[in-house]
Structures are given as structure tokens and as C-alpha cells.
């Protein structure tokens, strides 16, 4: 696996990165986070059901790019490792790497859901201490 794409962060989504990517547009941030949440679940499902190395690699690569786009760098790093496993995607190591990806994806999606709850309660996308 290559070197980490980012500095380790406490949060599963780097909100400063997200804000830079969206030029501070809160509506766009909401939309991008919603898209990531749906896509991450779909790509994990596709990985679990993959019957070919190509399908495995494409799903992992897609998720890696989506995660980097929103600043979910832990997810991106795990997806990159899963992508490297494509030639032996049925191995026990590949499935262990997929479990790590699922955990990190779950953490990122839980964080996104917390942001949505705050958004509904406050009427704005409430990002704590960017």
C-alpha cells in the first residue's frame, strides 16, 4: 500500500477539506455527503458480491475517489488497500481488508448522519470546529 494520502485526523471526514472542495457552499456539502453515503454503501455491496477481479477493483477504486473527494481519508486508504487486493480478491487477506473498509465506511457514514441530525435541528449544516 502506498503512503497515506493525508495526515491522520480525529474525525472520519475532514471538514476543512470538504469545505475547500465545495468552495464553502453548504448546499453542495450536503449533496456531496448524501452522494458519498449512498455510493459507499453501494460499492461495499458490490465488493461483497464481486465475482471478478475487475468488478472488485472498479468498486474499490470508485469508493477511494469518492472518499478522497469528501475528505474521508481513512476510508480512501482502506479502499486503496482493497483495490490492491483485486488479483486475489477471494483471499482471506482481501476479506480482512474489506472488513476494515466496511468499518471505516460505517464510521464515516455515522459521522455524516450526525451532521444531518444537527442540520435538521439547527437548520444549517452544523460543522463543529472546522
N, C-alpha and C positions, 0 to 999 in steps of 0.2 A: 504494500500500500504506500502511496506517496505521502509526503509530509502533509500535515494538517493544513487545510485551506485557510484557517483562521486562528485567532487567539482563543483559548478556551473561555467560555462565558458561563455565567451562572444560569442564565435563562436559556430555555430551549430555542428561543427566537431572538436574534439580535435586533432590537427595535430601532437602534440608530441606523443600522444597515438598511432595514426595511424603509425607514423614512427617507434615506438617501435615494433608494431605488425608486420610490414613488414621488420624489421631489416634495415630500411633506403633505401630499394630497391624502387626507384621511379617508375619503370615499374610496380612492384607489387602494389604500392599505386594506380596507375591509374586504374589497373584492378579491384582492390577491390572496389574502389569508383564507377566504372561503374556498377559492380555487385550489389552494395548496391542500387544505383539509380533505376535500373530495378526491383530488388526484392522488394524494398519498395513500388513502385507503384503497383506491382502485389499483395502484401499482403494487401494493403489498399483496393484494388478492391475485393479481396477475403473476407475481413471483411465486406464490404458493401453488398456483395451478400450471406453471410453466412446464411444457413438455419438450422444449428445445432450448439449447444454449442461446440461440438468437433472441427468443422471447424473453428469457431471463435477463440477458444483457440490456436489451432495449428498455425493459421496465425499470431496471436499476438505474440506467443512465438518465431516463426521464425524471425519476424521483430525485436523483442527485442534482440535476439542473434546477428543478423546482425549489428544492430545499436551499440551494445557494442563493437563489433569487430573493427569497424572503429573509435570509439570514439564519436559517435553521442548520447551522454548520455541523452540529453533531449528527443530524440526520444525513447530511450530504456526505460526511466522512464514512458513515456506516454504509450508505448506498454505494459509495465508491468501492468499498471492500467487497460488497455483494457483487458488484459489476465484475470485479476481477475474478470472482469465483465461477464465471459463466461456463468455462470449459469443463468444469466438473461440478455442475450445479446440483447434482444429486448426492454429492458427498456429505458426510456428517459435518464437515467444516463449513460448507456452504450454508447448511441449515442452521448452524450455530450463528453464523454471521447474519443470516436473515432474522433470527430471533433478536439479535442486538438492534438491527434496523427497525424491527417492529416495536421494540421498547422505546427507542429514541423517537420514532414517529408518533407513538402514543403520547409521549411526554410533550412533544411539540403541539399535537392536536389538543391535549388537555389545556395547555397554556393558551392556545388560541380560543378555546371555549371559555376560559376565564375572562379573556379580554372581551369576548362578545357579551358575557353577562354584565360586565362593568359598563359596556357600551349601552346596553338596554337600560340599565339602572340610571346612568348619568346622562344619557342622550348624546354622548360623544364617545369616540373610541378612546378609552382611558388607558393610555400607556404610562405605566409607572416609571418615573425617573429615567427617561431615555438615557 
